[in-house]
Every structure is written in C-alpha cells, then in structure tokens.
Amino acid sequence: VLVRNVPPDPDETVSELVEHFFLVNHPARYLTHQVLYNANELEKLVKEKKNMQNWLDYYQLKHSRNQSKRPTVKTGLLGLCGDKVDSIDFYTSEIEKISKDIEAERERVKNNPKSIMPAAFVSFKSRYDAAVCAQTQQTRNPTIWLTEWAPDPRDVYWQNLAIPFVTLTVRRLIIAVAFFFLTFFFMIPIAFVQSLANIAAIEKAVPFLKPIIEAHGIKSIIQGFLPGIALKIFLILLPTILMIMSKFEGFISISSLERRSATRYHLFKLVNVFLGSIVTGTALQQLHTFIHESATEYVL
C-alpha cells in the first residue's frame, strides 16, 4: 500500500512516524514499511550511465569485428564537432566519472533529511489486510495519511512521487482546462496554419521559390498535400502531448499515465472526428436549407 501526505512531526522522522501510526491503528495487520526518497537527480545519473554503457558496448563490439582500427568519436555536440578521441577510452572514462557522481548523489540522498518524502510503501501480512487499509480513510482529516494500492515497482513513475500532494488538485485542474481548449479549439490554429499553406502565401513569403513552385507537377503536389500536412503533424504529436499532460498531472504509475493518455486520445478523436463531423455537417445542411428554400414555405 502506498501512503502519501504523511504529516510532519518535529519529534519523529517520517520512518518512525509511519511505523508508530500503523502499529497503533493496524497492530495485527502491519508488517513493515519503506520510506521514499526524492532521488530524481540520481535517476538522471543512472539513465546517463546506462546510455554511456550502451555506447561503450557498441564500440567494443565494433572493435571486436575489426581489431586493426580503433573506433573514434567527436566529443562535441551530438558527436558532430569537437576533438576526435578513442571511443572506448572516452566512454570508459565517462562511465567512471558518472559512477563516482552516482555514489556521491546516493550518499547525499541518504544523509539529507530533506530528501525524505512524506510517503512510504507499507506492507501487510495478507492481501485482505492491505485491501482494508488501501480502501479506508485513516484519520478524520481526509487530506493526510492517504492510502492507495501501490503500483508494481517496475511500473512506478518515480519522478511524480516527489510532487507535493496539495498541488495535485491544482495540476489536474490546469490540465483539465488545457485539454478542454485543446479538444474544442484546436481547429482554430490548424485552420490558420492551413490558410497560410497555399501557393500564394508561399510565393509571397519566399519569392525565390516561385520558379520551383510554378514548375510542372510541383504546384499540384503542393496544393494536394500541403494543406493537410499541418493537421497530420499535429495528430502525430498528439499522443506525446497527451503523455506530457498526464505526467504533469502527477500520476504515479506508468500504466496510469498510458491509460489516461489513451482515454484522452480517444475522447479527442470522438469529439473532433465523429461528433465534430456530424454536428458540422448537420449545421451546414440546415444552413443550406434555410438559405435556399422559399420564404413562402414558412408562412402558415
């Protein structure tokens, strides 16, 4: 069970407070607990080390296939510039540096009281005991000692565990408003971009492309495909945008992030593709009928 928003106590640490609370309120059910640390910086270093290790393995494999030549790499931006050095030696030294940084960061997290978050994973003696705790309110104050089912360790999105619980409501309200505008008003910027994506606008913006655009076949291709490119690019980026929004909301498991993103994606498609087409088509049909029918038909 995941316990969040543990109230601070000047006389006890978070670990002692959690243990004391559950020994008093669940004496026959409580087994053990593990407090959570804000180790987001440590996670970044671990990911960086893993990336470096992958590159080292790649260059070692490359060297094993052709031992007559040592692989090299440039140390500048994206490997496109900078000094050219031996790849294996470079990544080996970088991994050693990152390993030292990881050890230093791990010690800092362990010894810094501010790194301890007001949350913990609590284990119980049976699944029934865990279910009772996860589905009941622990105190009279509904904003503290909040319990819920803990996700699988491989499913935890650790970065969001450090978000203060009091800010989650504000975050979700912001994302709800943002998703509303994204869903119901996304056609306004798309229509604006598509209105610019025409031959006249392109020739006016970049006159030196006019001979190329006016060439045989090019003009018809631009007129046929360019207006829809903006919409297609937006729909390609939409899942990524929705995932970023879900992460900002503060969900603590990867499965919850994916589920919320998928739900919003299908809702977006339902509103804009299905309902939007029906409502727009019906409105245009009624408008066409109203304009072209004789006024005498409405006279009783």
C-alpha positions as CSV (number, residue, x, y, z in Angstrom):
1,V,0.0,0.0,0.0
2,L,1.2,3.5,-0.8
3,V,0.8,6.0,2.0
4,R,1.1,9.7,1.0
5,N,0.9,13.1,2.7
6,V,2.3,11.9,6.0
7,P,2.0,14.9,8.4
8,P,5.3,16.3,9.7
9,D,6.3,15.7,13.3
10,P,9.2,17.6,14.9
11,D,9.9,14.8,17.4
12,E,9.9,11.8,14.9
13,T,11.3,11.1,11.5
14,V,9.0,10.1,8.7
15,S,10.0,6.4,9.1
16,E,9.4,6.4,12.8
17,L,6.1,8.3,12.3
18,V,4.8,5.7,9.8
19,E,5.8,2.8,11.9
20,H,4.2,4.3,15.0
21,F,1.0,5.1,13.2
22,F,0.4,1.7,11.7
23,L,1.4,-0.2,14.9
24,V,-1.2,1.8,16.7
25,N,-4.0,1.7,14.1
26,H,-3.3,-1.7,12.4
27,P,-1.4,-3.7,15.1
28,A,-2.5,-7.1,13.8
29,R,-2.1,-6.3,10.1
30,Y,1.1,-4.2,9.8
31,L,4.3,-5.9,8.7
32,T,6.9,-3.4,7.5
33,H,7.4,-0.2,5.5
34,Q,9.9,1.6,3.3
35,V,10.0,5.4,3.2
36,L,10.5,7.1,-0.2
37,Y,13.4,9.4,-1.1
38,N,13.5,12.2,-3.7
39,A,16.1,10.6,-5.9
40,N,15.2,12.2,-9.3
41,E,18.7,13.6,-9.8
42,L,20.1,10.1,-9.0
43,E,17.7,8.6,-11.6
44,K,19.0,11.0,-14.2
45,L,22.6,10.0,-13.5
46,V,21.7,6.3,-13.7
47,K,20.0,6.8,-17.1
48,E,23.0,8.7,-18.3
49,K,25.3,5.9,-17.2
50,K,23.1,3.4,-18.9
51,N,23.3,5.4,-22.1
52,M,27.1,5.6,-21.9
53,Q,27.3,1.9,-21.2
54,N,25.2,1.2,-24.4
55,W,27.6,3.3,-26.5
56,L,30.6,1.6,-24.9
57,D,29.2,-1.9,-25.7
58,Y,28.5,-0.7,-29.3
59,Y,32.1,0.5,-29.9
60,Q,33.6,-2.6,-28.2
61,L,31.6,-4.8,-30.4
62,K,32.6,-2.7,-33.4
63,H,36.3,-3.0,-32.4
64,S,36.0,-6.8,-31.9
65,R,34.9,-7.1,-35.5
66,N,37.8,-5.0,-36.9
67,Q,40.7,-5.0,-34.4
68,S,43.0,-3.4,-36.9
69,K,41.3,0.0,-36.3
70,R,40.2,1.6,-33.1
71,P,36.9,3.4,-33.3
72,T,36.8,7.2,-32.7
73,V,34.2,9.7,-31.7
74,K,34.0,13.5,-31.5
75,T,33.4,14.9,-28.1
76,G,31.3,17.9,-29.2
77,L,27.6,18.4,-29.7
78,L,25.9,15.2,-30.8
79,G,29.2,13.9,-31.9
80,L,29.4,16.3,-34.9
81,C,32.1,18.6,-33.7
82,G,34.9,18.8,-31.1
83,D,38.1,16.8,-30.6
84,K,38.3,13.3,-32.1
85,V,39.2,10.7,-29.4
86,D,39.3,7.0,-28.9
87,S,35.7,5.9,-28.4
88,I,36.3,3.0,-26.0
89,D,38.7,5.0,-23.8
90,F,36.4,8.0,-23.8
91,Y,33.2,6.2,-22.7
92,T,35.1,4.1,-20.2
93,S,36.4,7.3,-18.5
94,E,32.9,8.9,-18.7
95,I,31.3,5.9,-17.1
96,E,33.9,6.0,-14.2
97,K,33.1,9.7,-13.7
98,I,29.4,9.1,-13.7
99,S,29.8,6.2,-11.3
100,K,31.5,8.4,-8.8
101,D,28.8,11.0,-9.2
102,I,26.2,8.3,-8.6
103,E,27.8,7.2,-5.4
104,A,28.1,10.8,-4.2
105,E,24.5,11.5,-5.0
106,R,23.3,8.3,-3.3
107,E,25.1,9.3,-0.1
108,R,23.7,12.8,-0.3
109,V,20.1,11.4,-0.7
110,K,20.6,9.1,2.3
111,N,22.1,11.7,4.6
112,N,19.9,14.7,3.6
113,P,16.7,14.8,5.7
114,K,15.1,17.0,3.0
115,S,15.4,14.1,0.5
116,I,12.9,12.1,2.5
117,M,9.4,12.4,1.1
118,P,6.2,12.3,3.3
119,A,5.3,9.0,1.7
120,A,6.1,5.3,2.2
121,F,5.3,1.8,0.9
122,V,3.7,-0.2,3.7
123,S,3.5,-4.0,3.6
124,F,0.8,-6.0,5.5
125,K,0.5,-9.6,6.5
126,S,-2.1,-10.5,3.9
127,R,-3.8,-9.1,0.8
128,Y,-7.0,-8.7,2.8
129,D,-5.3,-6.5,5.3
130,A,-3.7,-4.4,2.6
131,A,-7.1,-4.1,0.9
132,V,-8.7,-2.9,4.1
133,C,-6.0,-0.2,4.6
134,A,-6.0,0.9,0.9
135,Q,-9.8,1.4,0.7
136,T,-10.5,3.1,4.0
137,Q,-9.9,6.6,5.4
138,Q,-7.2,6.5,8.1
139,T,-8.0,9.7,10.0
140,R,-10.7,12.3,10.5
141,N,-8.7,14.7,8.3
142,P,-9.2,13.5,4.7
143,T,-6.1,15.2,3.4
144,I,-3.5,13.3,5.4
145,W,-2.4,9.7,5.7
146,L,-3.9,9.0,2.3
147,T,-3.7,5.3,1.3
148,E,-4.0,3.6,-2.1
149,W,-2.9,0.5,-3.9
150,A,0.8,0.6,-4.6
151,P,1.9,0.0,-8.2
152,D,4.4,-2.6,-9.1
153,P,8.0,-1.4,-8.6
154,R,8.6,-1.7,-12.3
155,D,5.5,0.3,-13.0
156,V,6.2,3.3,-10.7
157,Y,6.9,6.6,-12.3
158,W,9.3,7.8,-9.6
159,Q,9.6,11.4,-10.7
160,N,6.0,12.1,-9.7
161,L,6.3,10.7,-6.2
162,A,8.2,13.9,-5.2
163,I,5.3,16.1,-6.1
164,P,3.6,17.6,-3.0
165,F,0.1,16.1,-2.7
166,V,-1.5,19.5,-2.1
167,T,-0.5,20.6,-5.6
168,L,-2.0,17.6,-7.4
169,T,-5.6,19.1,-7.4
170,V,-4.3,22.4,-8.9
171,R,-2.3,20.5,-11.5
172,R,-5.2,18.4,-12.5
173,L,-7.5,21.4,-12.8
174,I,-4.9,23.1,-15.0
175,I,-4.7,20.1,-17.3
176,A,-8.5,19.7,-17.4
177,V,-8.8,23.3,-18.7
178,A,-5.9,22.8,-21.1
179,F,-7.4,19.6,-22.5
180,F,-10.8,21.3,-22.9
181,F,-9.3,24.1,-25.0
182,L,-7.1,21.6,-26.9
183,T,-10.1,19.5,-27.8
184,F,-12.7,22.1,-28.7
185,F,-10.5,24.9,-30.1
186,F,-7.7,23.0,-31.8
187,M,-9.2,23.6,-35.3
188,I,-8.6,27.4,-34.9
189,P,-4.8,27.3,-35.1
190,I,-4.9,24.4,-37.5
191,A,-7.2,26.3,-39.8
192,F,-4.9,29.3,-39.5
193,V,-1.8,27.3,-40.5
194,Q,-3.6,25.6,-43.3
195,S,-4.8,29.0,-44.7
196,L,-1.2,30.0,-44.9
197,A,-0.2,26.8,-46.6
198,N,-1.2,27.8,-50.1
199,I,0.7,28.7,-53.2
200,A,0.1,32.5,-53.0
201,A,1.2,32.7,-49.4
202,I,4.4,30.6,-50.1
203,E,5.3,32.7,-53.1
204,K,4.8,35.9,-51.1
205,A,6.8,34.7,-48.1
206,V,9.7,33.2,-50.1
207,P,9.7,34.8,-53.6
208,F,12.9,32.9,-54.7
209,L,10.9,29.6,-54.6
210,K,8.4,30.9,-57.2
211,P,10.1,29.3,-60.2
212,I,10.3,25.9,-58.5
213,I,6.6,26.1,-57.3
214,E,5.4,27.0,-60.7
215,A,7.2,24.1,-62.3
216,H,5.1,21.4,-63.9
217,G,3.7,18.9,-61.3
218,I,5.1,20.7,-58.2
219,K,2.2,23.1,-57.9
220,S,-0.4,20.3,-58.0
221,I,1.5,18.3,-55.4
222,I,1.7,21.3,-53.0
223,Q,-1.9,22.1,-53.5
224,G,-2.9,18.5,-52.9
225,F,-0.8,17.6,-49.9
226,L,0.4,20.8,-48.2
227,P,-2.9,21.9,-46.6
228,G,-3.2,18.6,-44.7
229,I,0.4,18.4,-43.5
230,A,-0.2,20.7,-40.5
231,L,-3.1,18.5,-39.3
232,K,-1.2,15.3,-39.8
233,I,1.8,16.6,-38.0
234,F,-0.4,17.7,-35.1
235,L,-2.1,14.3,-34.9
236,I,1.3,12.6,-34.9
237,L,2.5,14.7,-32.0
238,L,-0.9,14.5,-30.1
239,P,0.0,11.2,-28.2
240,T,3.2,12.8,-27.0
241,I,1.4,16.0,-25.9
242,L,-1.2,14.0,-24.0
243,M,1.5,11.9,-22.3
244,I,3.3,15.1,-21.1
245,M,0.0,16.4,-19.8
246,S,-0.6,13.2,-17.9
247,K,2.9,13.4,-16.4
248,F,2.2,16.9,-15.3
249,E,-1.0,15.8,-13.5
250,G,1.1,13.7,-11.1
251,F,0.1,10.1,-11.8
252,I,2.5,7.7,-10.0
253,S,2.4,4.7,-12.3
254,I,3.4,4.3,-16.0
255,S,0.2,2.3,-16.6
256,S,-1.9,5.1,-15.2
257,L,-0.1,7.6,-17.5
258,E,-0.7,5.4,-20.5
259,R,-4.3,4.8,-19.6
260,R,-5.1,8.4,-19.1
261,S,-3.3,9.4,-22.3
262,A,-5.2,6.8,-24.3
263,T,-8.5,7.8,-22.8
264,R,-8.0,11.4,-23.7
265,Y,-6.7,10.5,-27.2
266,H,-9.9,8.5,-28.0
267,L,-12.0,11.3,-26.4
268,F,-10.2,13.8,-28.6
269,K,-10.9,11.7,-31.7
270,L,-14.5,11.2,-30.7
271,V,-15.2,14.9,-30.3
272,N,-13.3,16.2,-33.3
273,V,-13.7,13.4,-35.8
274,F,-17.0,11.8,-35.1
275,L,-19.2,14.4,-33.3
276,G,-17.5,17.3,-35.0
277,S,-18.2,15.9,-38.4
278,I,-21.8,15.1,-37.5
279,V,-22.5,18.5,-35.9
280,T,-20.8,20.5,-38.5
281,G,-22.4,18.5,-41.4
282,T,-25.9,18.9,-39.8
283,A,-25.4,22.6,-39.2
284,L,-24.2,23.2,-42.7
285,Q,-27.1,21.2,-44.1
286,Q,-29.6,23.2,-42.1
287,L,-28.0,26.5,-43.1
288,H,-28.1,25.5,-46.8
289,T,-31.8,24.5,-46.5
290,F,-32.6,27.8,-44.7
291,I,-30.9,29.9,-47.4
292,H,-32.2,28.2,-50.5
293,E,-35.8,27.4,-49.5
294,S,-38.5,29.8,-50.4
295,A,-39.7,32.2,-47.7
296,T,-43.3,31.2,-48.5
297,E,-42.8,27.7,-47.1
298,Y,-42.6,29.2,-43.6
299,V,-45.8,31.1,-44.0
300,L,-48.8,29.4,-42.3
